[in-house]
């Protein structure tokens, strides 16, 4: 070994190496640790918001936290990826923490992918299709085709406009579902229900920003009440969103079977949505193990999330659940096949 020029050390075999390289390497290590540590801390904060603030205390917060909660399914793969990066960078304590947080978030999602048979019932079958028609721009022929192909009994439409009603009738909807309770309006605030059976108008929701009509019908003689659901999005006004979800009716164990269908602007990771379920409903997609299938947005920028649901009275059984693309709509249509409870003998 011998000294070379100022600022370098040399060996008999190697080229000169800067004596400042170790310092540069230490700075790199500190930056890497800081970046990974910050990411793990952010994931920890997200877990606290989802599982403690929303999960335990039932608080979804403001428009930003409500929007973030909808992205919970993406936090799990993010945590796993972060764990892999930390292990590759030899920050094993950060990797272990990130993996533990990802698993903690994933555990409540397990029921969403495990089909459940539900109650044993042998009542009549009812098929409910719900579609947000995106300011009336959805392909009417496609919607009517779905109604015909899947023998739909009840069609729930949100963002229904008058020109959409005309297009649906031109496509043959009235022949398939002749009974209707439509509240079309400009600006995407209209909604409606069309059915194979006569509809009796109800007032189960009251006033809301968007129309949310409700009706009673009879399927093979059994009374069913259905609500077209479309609360204001939380990113527009989180307080109104919470109030309108809270205003949805619960299911009654003594009354007719009740179904809520439409664009809830909420996911299973929102406390307000889970509170609706706690009032006597099951999510049809979750019951069939398909609750992680996203429904919005279609062909638009943004991570897809599950906003469209069919909530079914827990006394009924969910036999099937499917989603469908509809050209012109920014949401996927959702279809639930429901087996109603065993009819009670008349006294």
C-alpha positions, 0 to 999 in steps of 0.5 A: 500500500502506498499513498497516491494523489491527494484525495485518493487511496490506492492499492497495488491492484485497483484503480484509485478510489475516492476517499469520499465514497464511504461518506456518500454511501452513508448518506445514501443509506440514511436517505434510503432508511428515511424513505422506507421509514416514512412509507411504513409510518404512512402505512401505519397511519392508514391502518390506524384510520381504517381499523381504529378510527373507522373500524372501532369508532365508526368515523370516516372523517372528511372528504379526503379520509373518506376517499382514502378509505375506499382505497383500502384494498390497494394498501395491502399490496402496497404493504407487501411491496414495501416489505419486499423492498425493505428486505432487499435493502436489508432493512429487515425490521421495516420489512417485518413491520410493513408485512405485519401491517399488510396482514392486519389490513388484509384480515378483515377482507377475507370474508369478501372473497369467501362465498357464504351459502346464507340462510336455507330458504325456498321462496321465490327467486328475484333478480335485481339489476342496478346500473348508474347510467352516467348522466343518461349516457349508458347504452340503452340496448345493452341494458335492455339486453341484460334485462332480457338475457338474465330475466331481470325482475327489477331494474334500478337506474341512477343518474337517470335522465328523460332522454334515457327513458325514451332510449330505453323504451325504444330498446324495448324495456317497457315490454320486459318491465312494464311497471315503473317508478321513474324520477328522471331529472337533468344533471344526473340527479334522477333515479328510477325503478322498473319491474316485471310486477306492479309497483306501489310507490313508498316513501322510505328515504325522504328528501335527498340530494339525488332522487332515491325512489322506493316501492313495494312489489309482489314476487309470486305473492311475496311482498318485497320493498326496494329502494333505488340508492344514490347518496351524494358522493363524500368528496362533494360533501362528506356530512351530507353523504353520511346523513343520506346513508344514515337515512336509508331504511333498515330491514324489518324482521316482521315486515316485507323483505327489503332490498337496497340497490344502486350506487352507494358512493361507499365501500365496505371500508366505510363505517357508514356503509357498514352501519347500513349493513348492520341494520339487517342487510348483507352485501350480495357481492360479499355473500358470493365472495365477489366484494373486491370486484370493482365497479367504478370507474370504467375507462376513466382515470383512477384506481377502480373501487367498489361503489355499486351494491345490492344489499339484501335483507339478511332473511333472504339468500344470495344465489349469484352475483355478477357485474357487467360493462355497459358502454357509455356508463362509468360504472359497471352494472351489478346483478344479484339473484336473490332467493326470498324467504320461505313464504309464511302460511296465511292465517 
